[in-house]
Amino acid sequence: EFDRIFTVSENTKESFLSVYPECRVYTGVFYNLIDREEIINKAKEPGGFSDRFEGFRILTVGRLVPEKAHDIEIDAMQILKQTEKPFRWYVLGEGTLRNKLEEQIRLRGLQEDYILLGAVDNPFPYYVQSDLYVQASYLEGKSVAIQEAQVLGCAILVSDYCGVREQVTDGVDGKICKLTAESLAENILNLAENVQLRAEYGRAAAKKEQVNNLVEVNKLLKLLE
């Protein structure tokens, strides 16, 4: 009964059409709108980390839900804790898995290492205060958090979920790895030891072309003509 169907990426469009091919003629892509100037300005506001940790800060932004693979991240943090370099992994977001994840964190003895910060009004100071942004997901449509991290010039490590290559070019503006605790930990260690590579990824990410909001909004306006 819909006049038009939009997905958030080409990959999700093709996935949808594989189930509903009869909708192809009126299915398109409408990308998430990103206000680059607002993100940069909010990143300069007071806020961010309040602890005095002086080691390597890892940030993940995402709801505490099964598709975000926080369980794999916790296992990766356990591996990192066994190294000589001090790491601390912070997660911004809230969700239904909080209690389960807190129990996993407790059982691994990672209460001071993998920290659930909950939802915050302004996440952007955390991005710029982190050494590495990690998005380890089982699946995504198109990650707004990755777009925000790119705008702020973060070095990015992502898992190889379906569609991620629409956002990150492996070895150019970020690193793509397997979704295993071992692969995450190995790549985090490599990036932690290579300041220059992280800086290169961050510069390339900041230059990456983002969504043209006017083009996207015009897709909707044309429906009213």
N, CA, C and O of each residue as an XYZ file, in Angstrom:
900
protein
N       0.802     -1.211      0.000
C       0.000      0.000      0.000
C       0.848      1.280      0.000
O       0.307      2.378     -0.121
N       2.165      1.142      0.135
C       3.039      2.320      0.154
C       3.263      2.845     -1.262
O       3.317      2.081     -2.225
N       3.392      4.169     -1.364
C       3.714      4.785     -2.648
C       5.210      4.707     -2.951
O       5.620      4.649     -4.110
N       6.011      4.705     -1.893
C       7.458      4.699     -2.065
C       8.108      4.034     -0.854
O       7.647      4.203      0.275
N       9.164      3.289     -1.088
C       9.914      2.645     -0.008
C      11.361      3.089     -0.096
O      11.960      3.038     -1.170
N      11.933      3.526      1.023
C      13.337      3.911      1.073
C      14.090      3.026      2.062
O      13.577      2.704      3.134
N      15.297      2.641      1.700
C      16.213      1.985      2.631
C      17.365      2.951      2.900
O      17.493      3.970      2.223
N      18.205      2.631      3.889
C      19.254      3.576      4.282
C      20.572      3.343      3.551
O      21.510      4.122      3.720
N      20.666      2.287      2.741
C      21.887      2.031      1.983
C      21.566      1.143      0.795
O      20.501      0.529      0.740
N      22.494      1.075     -0.161
C      22.304      0.204     -1.321
C      22.239     -1.249     -0.906
O      21.479     -2.035     -1.472
N      23.035     -1.600      0.080
C      23.058     -2.990      0.527
C      21.727     -3.414      1.121
O      21.222     -4.495      0.818
N      21.152     -2.556      1.974
C      19.858     -2.903      2.560
C      18.757     -2.900      1.506
O      17.785     -3.648      1.608
N      18.916     -2.064      0.509
C      17.950     -2.057     -0.592
C      17.936     -3.410     -1.304
O      16.873     -3.982     -1.542
N      19.120     -3.912     -1.638
C      19.188     -5.186     -2.354
C      18.727     -6.340     -1.468
O      18.121     -7.292     -1.959
N      19.005     -6.263     -0.177
C      18.519     -7.296      0.743
C      16.989     -7.303      0.801
O      16.356     -8.358      0.784
N      16.415     -6.101      0.870
C      14.959     -5.983      0.894
C      14.343     -6.524     -0.397
O      13.352     -7.254     -0.363
N      14.939     -6.160     -1.533
C      14.385     -6.573     -2.823
C      14.570     -8.061     -3.094
O      13.853     -8.639     -3.910
N      15.525     -8.678     -2.415
C      15.674    -10.124     -2.568
C      14.483    -10.867     -1.972
O      14.194    -12.003     -2.349
N      13.798    -10.216     -1.040
C      12.600    -10.807     -0.422
C      11.334    -10.294     -1.112
O      10.369    -11.038     -1.291
N      11.349     -9.009     -1.500
C      10.177     -8.393     -2.125
C      10.540     -7.810     -3.499
O      10.485     -6.592     -3.675
N      10.904     -8.643     -4.465
C      11.324     -8.129     -5.782
C      10.239     -7.342     -6.498
O      10.540     -6.517     -7.361
N       8.987     -7.585     -6.153
C       7.892     -6.867     -6.809
C       7.872     -5.386     -6.448
O       7.153     -4.606     -7.073
N       8.661     -4.988     -5.437
C       8.689     -3.589     -5.004
C       9.803     -2.779     -5.663
O       9.991     -1.608     -5.333
N      10.536     -3.383     -6.580
C      11.724     -2.733     -7.126
C      11.429     -1.374     -7.763
O      12.210     -0.436     -7.602
N      10.333     -1.260     -8.470
C      10.068     -0.036     -9.232
C       9.834      1.171     -8.332
O       9.994      2.304     -8.786
N       9.461      0.966     -7.074
C       9.240      2.116     -6.201
C      10.058      2.043     -4.909
O       9.664      2.591     -3.880
N      11.207      1.356     -4.981
C      12.122      1.307     -3.840
C      13.402      2.069     -4.175
O      14.008      1.855     -5.225
N      13.798      2.948     -3.282
C      15.019      3.724     -3.475
C      15.828      3.789     -2.194
O      15.525      3.105     -1.217
N      16.855      4.616     -2.208
C      17.733      4.775     -1.040
C      17.618      6.207     -0.524
O      17.710      7.164     -1.292
N      17.418      6.340      0.770
C      17.417      7.655      1.431
C      18.448      7.571      2.550
O      18.226      6.902      3.559
N      19.575      8.254      2.365
C      20.663      8.158      3.326
C      20.361      8.951      4.603
O      19.629      9.941      4.586
N      20.947      8.484      5.707
C      20.827      9.210      6.961
C      21.390     10.612      6.806
O      22.486     10.792      6.275
N      20.643     11.603      7.269
C      21.094     12.994      7.173
C      22.129     13.282      8.265
O      21.955     12.895      9.420
N      23.193     13.959      7.881
C      24.280     14.279      8.803
C      24.536     15.789      8.772
O      24.747     16.368      7.706
N      24.514     16.416      9.949
C      24.818     17.847     10.051
C      26.277     17.983     10.478
O      26.586     18.010     11.669
N      27.153     18.068      9.509
C      28.597     18.088      9.759
C      28.998     19.244     10.682
O      29.771     19.050     11.620
N      28.476     20.439     10.417
C      28.850     21.613     11.211
C      28.412     21.456     12.662
O      29.154     21.807     13.579
N      27.215     20.932     12.871
C      26.717     20.758     14.239
C      27.570     19.736     14.991
O      27.893     19.941     16.161
N      27.934     18.642     14.331
C      28.758     17.612     14.970
C      30.094     18.200     15.409
O      30.539     17.963     16.531
N      30.734     18.966     14.529
C      32.037     19.554     14.840
C      31.916     20.561     15.980
O      32.767     20.592     16.870
N      30.878     21.378     15.963
C      30.689     22.371     17.020
C      30.398     21.709     18.365
O      30.930     22.133     19.391
N      29.569     20.687     18.369
C      29.240     20.012     19.631
C      30.437     19.265     20.203
O      30.541     19.083     21.416
N      31.340     18.834     19.327
C      32.540     18.136     19.799
C      33.451     19.065     20.593
O      34.281     18.601     21.376
N      33.302     20.373     20.396
C      34.128     21.360     21.085
C      33.532     21.769     22.431
O      34.183     22.465     23.211
N      32.308     21.343     22.705
C      31.658     21.708     23.962
C      32.253     20.918     25.132
O      32.866     19.870     24.929
N      32.069     21.427     26.366
C      32.561     20.685     27.529
C      31.899     19.314     27.612
O      30.744     19.146     27.220
N      32.630     18.358     28.116
C      32.076     17.015     28.262
C      33.126     15.974     27.938
O      34.314     16.272     27.816
N      32.665     14.764     27.804
C      33.586     13.678     27.517
C      33.984     12.931     28.771
O      33.258     12.945     29.765
N      35.121     12.287     28.729
C      35.552     11.408     29.816
C      35.851     12.185     31.088
O      36.452     13.258     31.058
N      35.419     11.617     32.200
C      35.635     12.260     33.492
C      36.642     11.500     34.345
O      37.019     11.976     35.416
N      37.088     10.320     33.888
C      38.089      9.588     34.650
C      39.483     10.123     34.318
O      39.631     10.971     33.437
N      40.476      9.639     35.004
C      41.843     10.113     34.796
C      42.705      9.052     34.117
O      43.925      9.030     34.279
N      42.071      8.198     33.376
C      42.786      7.131     32.681
C      43.748      7.740     31.655
O      43.368      8.632     30.895
N      44.970      7.263     31.638
C      45.995      7.819     30.753
C      46.463      6.823     29.699
O      47.441      7.076     28.996
N      45.775      5.700     29.585
C      46.150      4.709     28.590
C      45.427      4.920     27.276
O      45.068      6.044     26.926
N      45.214      3.835     26.549
C      44.621      3.861     25.210
C      43.109      3.731     25.328
O      42.595      2.716     25.797
N      42.402      4.777     24.895
C      40.944      4.803     25.002
C      40.288      4.307     23.709
O      40.591      4.785     22.616
N      39.385      3.342     23.865
C      38.591      2.811     22.754
C      37.143      3.235     22.979
O      36.629      3.151     24.094
N      36.491      3.688     21.913
C      35.094      4.115     22.020
C      34.213      3.347     21.055
O      34.574      3.125     19.899
N      33.053      2.945     21.546
C      31.994      2.377     20.711
C      30.702      3.096     21.057
O      30.402      3.313     22.231
N      29.939      3.464     20.043
C      28.641      4.104     20.252
C      27.574      3.224     19.620
O      27.613      2.948     18.421
N      26.633      2.792     20.426
C      25.569      1.942     19.885
C      24.675      1.397     20.977
O      25.083      1.270     22.132
N      23.466      1.080     20.602
C      22.510      0.519     21.551
C      23.017     -0.824     22.089
O      23.745     -1.546     21.408
N      22.622     -1.136     23.304
C      22.993     -2.418     23.909
C      21.974     -3.465     23.478
O      21.073     -3.830     24.234
N      22.137     -3.934     22.254
C      21.209     -4.890     21.642
C      22.037     -5.986     20.969
O      23.218     -5.783     20.689
N      21.423     -7.155     20.705
C      22.200     -8.297     20.191
C      22.988     -8.026     18.922
O      24.110     -8.515     18.787
N      22.436     -7.260     17.987
C      23.124     -7.088     16.704
C      24.422     -6.288     16.809
O      25.206     -6.271     15.859
N      24.664     -5.630     17.936
C      25.853     -4.784     18.063
C      27.107     -5.543     18.511
O      28.191     -4.960     18.534
N      26.990     -6.795     18.858
C      28.158     -7.643     19.161
C      29.000     -7.143     20.328
O      30.220     -7.304     20.320
N      28.373     -6.545     21.320
C      29.125     -6.126     22.499
C      29.720     -7.332     23.226
O      30.745     -7.205     23.895
N      29.091     -8.491     23.102
C      29.625     -9.693     23.740
C      31.000    -10.056     23.179
O      31.882    -10.486     23.923
N      31.181     -9.884     21.880
C      32.474    -10.138     21.255
C      33.495     -9.099     21.706
O      34.660     -9.423     21.934
N      33.055     -7.855     21.832
C      33.952     -6.790     22.291
C      34.484     -7.082     23.689
O      35.664     -6.868     23.966
N      33.624     -7.564     24.555
C      34.043     -7.870     25.929
C      35.110     -8.956     25.925
O      36.093     -8.867     26.661
N      34.922     -9.973     25.107
C      35.932    -11.025     24.997
C      37.240    -10.470     24.441
O      38.321    -10.879     24.865
N      37.142     -9.538     23.493
C      38.345     -8.907     22.945
C      39.055     -8.087     24.017
O      40.284     -8.077     24.078
N      38.287     -7.399     24.863
C      38.876     -6.617     25.942
C      39.616     -7.512     26.923
O      40.644     -7.119     27.475
N      39.101     -8.705     27.140
C      39.776     -9.648     28.030
C      41.162    -10.024     27.483
O      42.121    -10.174     28.241
N      41.247    -10.170     26.160
C      42.539    -10.455     25.530
C      43.475     -9.261     25.678
O      44.655     -9.424     25.991
N      42.946     -8.064     25.452
C      43.764     -6.859     25.555
C      44.298     -6.652     26.974
O      45.404     -6.143     27.159
N      43.520     -7.043     27.952
C      43.934     -6.847     29.339
C      45.160     -7.679     29.678
O      45.897     -7.360     30.612
N      45.375     -8.732     28.927
C      46.509     -9.612     29.183
C      47.812     -9.085     28.582
O      48.872     -9.678     28.782
N      47.735     -7.972     27.845
C      48.924     -7.368     27.254
C      49.525     -6.356     28.214
O      48.938     -6.052     29.253
N      50.689     -5.836     27.867
C      51.368     -4.882     28.736
C      50.806     -3.471     28.590
O      50.975     -2.642     29.484
N      50.137     -3.192     27.466
C      49.635     -1.834     27.219
C      48.296     -1.629     27.922
O      47.437     -2.509     27.863
N      48.099     -0.496     28.584
C      46.823     -0.241     29.266
C      45.735      0.188     28.280
O      45.904      1.160     27.544
N      44.626     -0.539     28.271
C      43.477     -0.232     27.429
C      42.252     -0.009     28.306
O      42.125     -0.584     29.387
N      41.360      0.834     27.818
C      40.046      0.970     28.444
C      39.026      1.194     27.324
O      39.215      2.043     26.452
N      37.943      0.415     27.367
C      36.928      0.432     26.300
C      35.640      1.018     26.869
O      35.114      0.531     27.870
N      35.144      2.060     26.225
C      33.938      2.749     26.686
C      32.815      2.555     25.659
O      33.050      2.562     24.450
N      31.603      2.384     26.166
C      30.443      2.207     25.288
C      29.380      3.235     25.659
O      28.934      3.304     26.804
N      28.986      4.030     24.672
C      27.894      4.982     24.847
C      26.626      4.386     24.241
O      26.613      4.018     23.066
N      25.573      4.290     25.027
C      24.320      3.735     24.533
C      23.617      2.956     25.621
O      24.218      2.561     26.621
N      22.353      2.746     25.408
C      21.534      2.014     26.380
C      20.717      0.973     25.630
O      20.507      1.096     24.423
N      20.254     -0.051     26.343
C      19.457     -1.056     25.659
C      19.096     -2.234     26.537
O      19.430     -2.290     27.720
N      18.412     -3.157     25.928
C      17.833     -4.291     26.662
C      18.865     -5.287     27.186
O      18.553     -6.084     28.070
N      20.073     -5.255     26.663
C      21.092     -6.227     27.069
C      21.974     -5.746     28.217
O      22.935     -6.424     28.579
N      21.665     -4.596     28.791
C      22.560     -4.057     29.820
C      22.842     -5.067     30.924
O      24.007     -5.307     31.242
N      21.827     -5.659     31.510
C      22.039     -6.584     32.627
C      22.889     -7.781     32.214
O      23.774     -8.206     32.956
N      22.619     -8.315     31.042
C      23.376     -9.475     30.560
C      24.833     -9.104     30.318
O      25.735     -9.869     30.661
N      25.065     -7.944     29.734
C      26.435     -7.500     29.472
C      27.172     -7.187     30.766
O      28.361     -7.483     30.887
N      26.488     -6.599     31.725
C      27.111     -6.322     33.017
C      27.548     -7.610     33.697
O      28.597     -7.658     34.340
N      26.739     -8.652     33.551
C      27.102     -9.942     34.132
C      28.329    -10.527     33.422
O      29.225    -11.060     34.076
N      28.374    -10.433     32.104
C      29.536    -10.921     31.348
C      30.793    -10.143     31.747
O      31.863    -10.729     31.909
N      30.662     -8.838     31.903
C      31.788     -8.003     32.324
C      32.278     -8.427     33.704
O      33.482     -8.521     33.939
N      31.337     -8.683     34.620
C      31.701     -9.093     35.985
C      32.416    -10.431     35.978
O      33.422    -10.605     36.666
N      31.900    -11.377     35.204
C      32.503    -12.707     35.159
C      33.912    -12.668     34.566
O      34.756    -13.494     34.916
N      34.167    -11.718     33.677
C      35.500    -11.584     33.077
C      36.428    -10.710     33.927
O      37.617    -10.593     33.631
N      35.891    -10.109     34.961
C      36.703     -9.227     35.798
C      37.112     -7.944     35.104
O      38.221     -7.449     35.301
N      36.209     -7.402     34.284
C      36.541     -6.248     33.451
C      35.781     -4.985     33.850
O      35.585     -4.091     33.026
N      35.358     -4.908     35.103
C      34.552     -3.765     35.539
C      35.263     -2.430     35.350
O      34.605     -1.410     35.149
N      36.591     -2.416     35.411
C      37.358     -1.192     35.244
C      37.909     -1.049     33.825
O      38.624     -0.092     33.527
N      37.573     -2.000     32.952
C      38.192     -2.032     31.625
C      37.194     -1.869     30.482
O      37.514     -1.254     29.465
N      36.002     -2.409     30.639
C      34.954     -2.285     29.621
C      33.771     -1.617     30.309
O      33.072     -2.238     31.110
N      33.556     -0.341     29.986
C      32.672      0.499     30.785
C      31.445      0.924     29.988
O      31.560      1.527     28.920
N      30.286      0.607     30.514
C      29.024      1.011     29.905
C      28.634      2.372     30.468
O      28.208      2.473     31.619
N      28.778      3.413     29.662
C      28.517      4.778     30.124
C      27.055      5.181     30.002
O      26.648      6.209     30.541
N      26.260      4.375     29.294
C      24.863      4.729     29.099
C      24.695      5.766     27.998
O      25.640      6.078     27.274
N      23.478      6.295     27.879
C      23.186      7.314     26.869
C      23.559      8.691     27.402
O      23.368      8.979     28.584
N      24.092      9.538     26.529
C      24.453     10.910     26.907
C      23.859     11.877     25.888
O      23.600     11.511     24.741
N      23.650     13.113     26.325
C      23.063     14.121     25.435
C      24.010     14.512     24.308
O      23.581     14.731     23.175
N      25.291     14.597     24.621
C      26.280     15.023     23.626
C      27.436     14.015     23.598
O      28.340     14.092     24.431
N      27.415     13.086     22.662
C      28.481     12.076     22.609
C      29.759     12.559     21.919
O      30.791     11.895     22.010
N      29.708     13.688     21.240
C      30.790     14.055     20.330
C      32.128     14.371     21.003
O      33.168     14.064     20.419
N      32.159     14.978     22.220
C      33.462     15.137     22.873
C      34.165     13.802     23.127
O      35.394     13.740     23.126
N      33.395     12.738     23.342
C      34.005     11.424     23.569
C      34.745     10.948     22.322
O      35.817     10.351     22.422
N      34.171     11.211     21.148
C      34.829     10.794     19.909
C      36.232     11.388     19.810
O      37.203     10.669     19.576
N      36.328     12.703     19.989
C      37.609     13.378     19.768
C      38.605     13.096     20.896
O      39.805     13.306     20.719
N      38.133     12.631     22.035
C      39.028     12.313     23.157
C      39.479     10.851     23.135
O      40.274     10.440     23.980
N      38.987     10.076     22.192
C      39.342      8.661     22.097
C      40.511      8.461     21.142
O      40.755      9.277     20.254
N      41.224      7.368     21.341
C      42.335      7.024     20.454
C      41.876      6.191     19.261
O      42.513      6.204     18.208
N      40.768      5.467     19.426
C      40.288      4.597     18.356
C      38.784      4.412     18.492
O      38.274      4.186     19.589
N      38.078      4.510     17.365
C      36.649      4.215     17.352
C      36.458      2.813     16.785
O      36.992      2.494     15.723
N      35.704      1.981     17.486
C      35.463      0.599     17.058
C      33.972      0.355     16.907
O      33.191      0.650     17.811
N      33.580     -0.185     15.758
C      32.198     -0.581     15.519
C      32.211     -2.064     15.140
O      32.423     -2.424     13.982
N      31.981     -2.907     16.135
C      31.945     -4.347     15.901
C      30.487     -4.780     15.936
O      29.895     -4.884     17.011
N      29.912     -5.029     14.781
C      28.490     -5.370     14.704
C      28.302     -6.658     13.911
O      29.079     -6.979     13.012
N      27.246     -7.385     14.270
C      26.853     -8.538     13.458
C      26.206     -8.049     12.167
O      26.367     -8.660     11.111
N      25.476     -6.946     12.262
C      24.826     -6.375     11.089
C      24.509     -4.907     11.339
O      24.347     -4.472     12.479
N      24.427     -4.164     10.259
C      24.060     -2.743     10.292
C      23.316     -2.430      9.004
O      23.484     -3.119      7.997
N      22.489     -1.382      9.041
C      21.942     -0.842      7.808
C      22.978      0.097      7.227
O      23.659     -0.230      6.255
N      23.089      1.268      7.833
C      24.204      2.177      7.595
C      24.427      2.911      8.903
O      23.528      3.582      9.411
N      25.620      2.781      9.443
C      25.894      3.257     10.788
C      26.051      4.767     10.848
O      26.960      5.324     10.232
N      25.165      5.435     11.588
C      25.293      6.873     11.815
C      26.523      7.155     12.671
O      27.208      8.157     12.466
N      26.805      6.269     13.634
C      27.958      6.473     14.513
C      29.261      6.486     13.719
O      30.162      7.266     14.029
N      29.374      5.637     12.704
C      30.569      5.645     11.858
C      30.657      6.964     11.096
O      31.739      7.540     10.981
N      29.536      7.444     10.579
C      29.534      8.728      9.876
C      29.996      9.856     10.806
O      30.760     10.731     10.397
N      29.533      9.829     12.042
C      29.930     10.852     13.008
C      31.420     10.756     13.318
O      32.110     11.772     13.404
N      31.911      9.536     13.486
C      33.339      9.337     13.755
C      34.184      9.826     12.587
O      35.261     10.386     12.790
N      33.704      9.620     11.371
C      34.432     10.095     10.195
C      34.480     11.612     10.149
O      35.530     12.192      9.875
N      33.358     12.257     10.412
C      33.315     13.722     10.411
C      34.346     14.288     11.384
O      34.970     15.313     11.111
N      34.520     13.606     12.531
C      35.416     14.109     13.572
C      36.844     13.587     13.418
O      37.682     13.812     14.291
N      37.126     12.892     12.315
C      38.491     12.475     12.022
C      39.037     11.405     12.929
O      40.221     11.413     13.265
N      38.180     10.479     13.329
C      38.624      9.376     14.191
C      39.260      8.262     13.364
O      38.852      8.002     12.232
N      40.257      7.613     13.942
C      40.728      6.346     13.388
C      39.653      5.305     13.691
O      39.153      5.237     14.814
N      39.297      4.496     12.696
C      38.140      3.615     12.819
C      38.519      2.169     12.533
O      39.228      1.875     11.571
N      38.032      1.273     13.387
C      38.134     -0.173     13.172
C      36.729     -0.742     13.164
O      35.968     -0.522     14.106
N      36.371     -1.471     12.113
C      35.015     -2.014     11.995
C      35.080     -3.494     11.664
O      36.039     -3.967     11.055
N      34.047     -4.216     12.070
C      33.943     -5.625     11.694
C      33.389     -5.725     10.273
O      32.760     -4.794      9.770
N      33.631     -6.857      9.648
C      33.280     -7.027      8.234
C      31.837     -7.508      8.082
O      31.582     -8.595      7.564
N      30.895     -6.672      8.548
C      29.486     -7.014      8.375
C      29.039     -6.615      6.979
O      29.704     -5.830      6.303
N      27.921     -7.154      6.558
C      27.427     -6.898      5.209
C      27.118     -5.412      5.038
O      26.336     -4.842      5.799
N      27.729     -4.797      4.049
C      27.454     -3.392      3.765
C      28.456     -2.405      4.320
O      28.389     -1.217      4.002
N      29.395     -2.869      5.150
C      30.324     -1.926      5.782
C      31.201     -1.231      4.756
O      31.639     -0.103      4.977
N      31.462     -1.897      3.629
C      32.363     -1.318      2.630
C      31.724     -0.154      1.879
O      32.394      0.520      1.098
N      30.434      0.087      2.108
C      29.817      1.313      1.604
C      30.281      2.529      2.394
O      30.173      3.662      1.926
N      30.801      2.286      3.598
C      31.181      3.388      4.473
C      32.683      3.501      4.698
O      33.215      4.608      4.784
N      33.362      2.379      4.792
C      34.786      2.375      5.121
C      35.571      1.663      4.025
O      35.211      0.563      3.607
N      36.646      2.300      3.564
C      37.554      1.683      2.602
C      38.731      1.097      3.364
O      39.534      1.831      3.940
N      38.831     -0.212      3.367
C      39.827     -0.906      4.177
C      41.240     -0.451      3.826
O      41.650     -0.470      2.666
N      41.977     -0.038      4.866
C      43.352      0.376      4.667
C      43.524      1.792      4.171
O      44.651      2.240      3.964
N      42.421      2.513      3.974
C      42.486      3.898      3.495
C      41.977      4.861      4.562
O      42.722      5.724      5.025
N      40.718      4.719      4.954
C      40.153      5.589      5.987
C      39.697      4.787      7.205
O      38.885      5.262      7.999
N      40.215      3.587      7.345
C      39.879      2.732      8.470
C      40.335      1.319      8.204
O      40.883      1.021      7.143
N      40.109      0.450      9.170
C      40.489     -0.948      9.042
C      39.261     -1.826      9.245
O      38.476     -1.605     10.167
N      39.102     -2.826      8.376
C      38.007     -3.789      8.478
C      38.589     -5.123      8.914
O      39.588     -5.577      8.354
N      37.976     -5.754      9.907
C      38.502     -7.020     10.414
C      37.371     -8.031     10.618
O      36.191     -7.688     10.548
N      37.756     -9.274     10.870
C      36.780    -10.318     11.151
C      36.095    -10.055     12.488
O      36.676     -9.443     13.385
N      34.868    -10.519     12.611
C      34.130    -10.333     13.862
C      34.423    -11.498     14.809
O      33.576    -12.358     15.051
N      35.629    -11.496     15.327
C      36.032    -12.427     16.375
C      36.791    -11.638     17.429
O      37.368    -10.591     17.133
N      36.792    -12.135     18.652
C      37.522    -11.450     19.717
C      39.001    -11.374     19.386
O      39.656    -10.368     19.659
N      39.526    -12.441     18.795
C      40.944    -12.486     18.467
C      41.315    -11.452     17.404
O      42.324    -10.758     17.531
N      40.491    -11.354     16.353
C      40.781    -10.403     15.285
C      40.645     -8.967     15.780
O      41.477     -8.120     15.454
N      39.610     -8.688     16.559
C      39.440     -7.345     17.110
C      40.642     -6.958     17.962
O      41.206     -5.875     17.805
N      41.028     -7.861     18.870
C      42.144     -7.562     19.770
C      43.439     -7.364     18.988
O      44.203     -6.443     19.273
N      43.684     -8.219     18.010
C      44.909     -8.120     17.212
C      44.983     -6.791     16.470
O      46.030     -6.143     16.453
N      43.875     -6.384     15.858
C      43.872     -5.136     15.105
C      43.939     -3.918     16.009
O      44.561     -2.918     15.650
N      43.315     -3.984     17.166
C      43.410     -2.882     18.128
C      44.855     -2.727     18.588
O      45.361     -1.609     18.683
N      45.516     -3.841     18.873
C      46.919     -3.794     19.285
C      47.794     -3.188     18.201
O      48.656     -2.354     18.481
N      47.568     -3.612     16.959
C      48.360     -3.080     15.845
C      48.173     -1.573     15.698
O      49.139     -0.839     15.490
N      46.934     -1.118     15.807
C      46.661      0.306     15.660
C      47.157      1.105     16.865
O      47.595      2.247     16.723
N      47.086      0.505     18.037
C      47.577      1.189     19.235
C      49.073      1.449     19.142
O      49.573      2.433     19.687
N      49.788      0.564     18.451
C      51.238      0.689     18.331
C      51.653      1.531     17.133
O      52.839      1.799     16.948
N      50.688      1.951     16.316
C      51.015      2.692     15.104
C      50.279      4.023     15.082
O      49.210      4.145     14.483
N      50.855      5.006     15.735
C      50.241      6.335     15.833
C      50.082      6.954     14.453
O      49.057      7.573     14.164
N      51.077      6.796     13.606
C      51.042      7.401     12.281
C      49.906      6.837     11.445
O      49.220      7.586     10.750
N      49.697      5.526     11.502
C      48.619      4.909     10.724
C      47.260      5.390     11.209
O      46.372      5.657     10.400
N      47.091      5.503     12.525
C      45.827      6.019     13.052
C      45.583      7.443     12.569
O      44.457      7.806     12.227
N      46.634      8.239     12.543
C      46.498      9.623     12.082
C      46.120      9.667     10.607
O      45.307     10.495     10.196
N      46.706      8.782      9.814
C      46.384      8.726      8.387
C      44.931      8.328      8.176
O      44.233      8.920      7.353
N      44.476      7.321      8.921
C      43.078      6.903      8.819
C      42.149      8.051      9.204
O      41.134      8.286      8.549
N      42.508      8.768     10.276
C      41.668      9.859     10.740
C      41.570     10.986      9.730
O      40.489     11.527      9.497
N      42.697     11.339      9.129
C      42.686     12.411      8.124
C      41.850     12.010      6.910
O      41.085     12.817      6.383
N      41.999     10.769      6.473
C      41.230     10.295      5.316
C      39.747     10.229      5.640
O      38.909     10.539      4.793
N      39.418      9.824      6.864
C      38.011      9.744      7.263
C      37.367     11.120      7.273
O      36.226     11.282      6.838
N      38.104     12.118      7.771
C      37.565     13.484      7.851
C      37.311     14.075      6.470
O      36.442     14.931      6.306
N      38.068     13.619      5.484
C      37.911     14.127      4.118
C      36.859     13.358      3.329
O      36.492     13.759      2.224
N      36.376     12.262      3.890
C      35.436     11.420      3.164
C      34.144     12.178      2.895
O      33.605     12.850      3.774
N      33.668     12.059      1.687
C      32.437     12.752      1.306
C      31.249     12.177      2.063
O      31.028     10.966      2.066
N      30.496     13.048      2.697
C      29.327     12.618      3.451
C      28.051     12.917      2.663
O      28.100     13.414      1.538
N      26.950     12.614      3.257
C      25.656     12.763      2.601
C      25.373     14.225      2.266
O      25.620     15.120      3.074
N      24.856     14.447      1.072
C      24.361     15.772      0.701
C      22.901     15.843      1.145
O      22.015     15.277      0.505
N      22.670     16.543      2.244
C      21.327     16.575      2.826
C      20.279     17.114      1.858
O      19.149     16.628      1.830
N      20.652     18.115      1.066
C      19.702     18.712      0.132
C      19.258     17.693     -0.914
O      18.079     17.623     -1.260
N      20.201     16.911     -1.410
C      19.868     15.884     -2.394
C      18.885     14.881     -1.803
O      17.928     14.474     -2.462
N      19.127     14.486     -0.559
C      18.258     13.493      0.074
C      16.858     14.054      0.310
O      15.864     13.384      0.029
N      16.778     15.274      0.821
C      15.472     15.880      1.102
C      14.688     16.070     -0.193
O      13.465     15.935     -0.208
N      15.386     16.380     -1.266
C      14.700     16.561     -2.565
C      14.043     15.269     -3.029
O      13.071     15.306     -3.784
N      14.555     14.139     -2.593
C      13.927     12.870     -2.945
C      12.491     12.815     -2.393
O      11.585     12.263     -3.019
N      12.321     13.398     -1.217
C      10.997     13.423     -0.616
C      10.114     14.514     -1.245
O       8.926     14.312     -1.494
N      10.735     15.666     -1.489
C       9.955     16.772     -2.060
C       9.399     16.424     -3.435
O       8.305     16.857     -3.795
N      10.145     15.651     -4.194
C       9.696     15.275     -5.528
C       8.429     14.410     -5.464
O       7.642     14.373     -6.410
N       8.247     13.722     -4.339
C       7.055     12.887     -4.197
C       5.795     13.735     -4.066
O       4.683     13.257     -4.294
N       5.985     15.004     -3.696
C       4.832     15.892     -3.478
C       4.470     16.660     -4.735
O       3.448     17.345     -4.768
N       5.293     16.555     -5.770
C       5.003     17.307     -6.986
C       3.783     16.755     -7.733
O       3.410     17.283     -8.781
